[in-house]
């Protein structure tokens, strides 16, 4: 099979991996080198100033030794198969870069022959790209659970980001749908990567010439909806991963029905709205100071699909509202629907010079269609006379429906600090 046909098969197979994100790498170009991971920053598919940043996103192979029920590349599935040699991936990466098709590489793979064999191929690829081809562009690689620590450590010296996919939220789910895999084989390399990153940071403070080790950090990916795990359980797992392994991102992938296995849920479409809510809640954990236990409980384990998690929190704690804009602390402002990180900062800065009124909030960028039910402006309330959570919820849903019908595009304010595939959190 020629390289073009392989590329078609393995690029298409890579679409199921959503954790293709790159940021915060400072790998500088070298003399006569190719590419630069730090120039303007490479972040997912778009830079902060709106420019498209392209990564070559492929699998090395879709031949897999495992038979995971939820995976399209499982060994029992009948589909076109292909495998790139390390030399072919190197040639394609350099060729595409020279043609200005890409600015970096995202490489994953099914497990070929064994975890160690797959990681050995990865090591050959990234080492050759860096040392022989002098390629200094961004590289995001998937670490294979079960591979030897020495191989993962060696790879970490050449890549900008490593990912170890958890795939399913619980060990029970893995036993049911992927019995050949063990959760400890996933958590162990996560811990090792975190430890090596910590060592790198410490030595970097002492020695300027210290070799890089995964400078853009590590991420993981969870499949949502393949098992009956609740949003509460998934979000608590994500919070634990952030706190324990210092992850940069947890990605959520709505389960795509690619198998008729009776152990899998009988659904026609992926639960994309649920994925969306988890991304929004994840954003609240990372940037808004929320804790998982504040957003969901065992008694209320799922997010409302009609309103976003921040609005759901506010309506569930309506006794804490309305909040006086001119006196509330920054952390409290972030808990008001319609107020994002940037607008909260502007409020804190602006009110040093004057009391803010309703019109001032418009200029600052607050989404008043949502915020007005939860705020006071110099003692004035612009929502309903009574703080009735059900009445407010109906109005929020109604306003959202009308907004979607009237406009093809969200406002600039609603795009601010918005997570992947999400509605506004403010």
Secondary structure, DSSP 8 states (H G I E B T S, - for coil): --HHHHHHHHHHHGGG--------------TT-B--STTTT--TTB-TTS-B--EEEEESB---S---TT-TT-TT------B--HHHHHHHHHHHHHTTS-SEEEEE----S-HHHHHHHHHHHHHIIIIIS-B-SEEEEE--TTS-HHHHHHHHTT-SEEE---BSSSHHHHHHH-TT--THHHHHHHHHHHHHHHHHHHHHHH-TT-----TT-EEEEEEESSS---HHHHHHHHHHHHHHH--SEEEEEE-------TTS---SS--HHHHHHHHHHHHHHHHS---HHHH--SSS-S--SSS-HHHHHHHHTGGG-SEETTT--HHHHTTSTT--HHHHHHHHHHTTTS---HHHHHHHT--HHHHTTTEEBTTB--S-SS--HHHHHHHHHHHHHHHHHH-SS--HHHHTT--TT-----
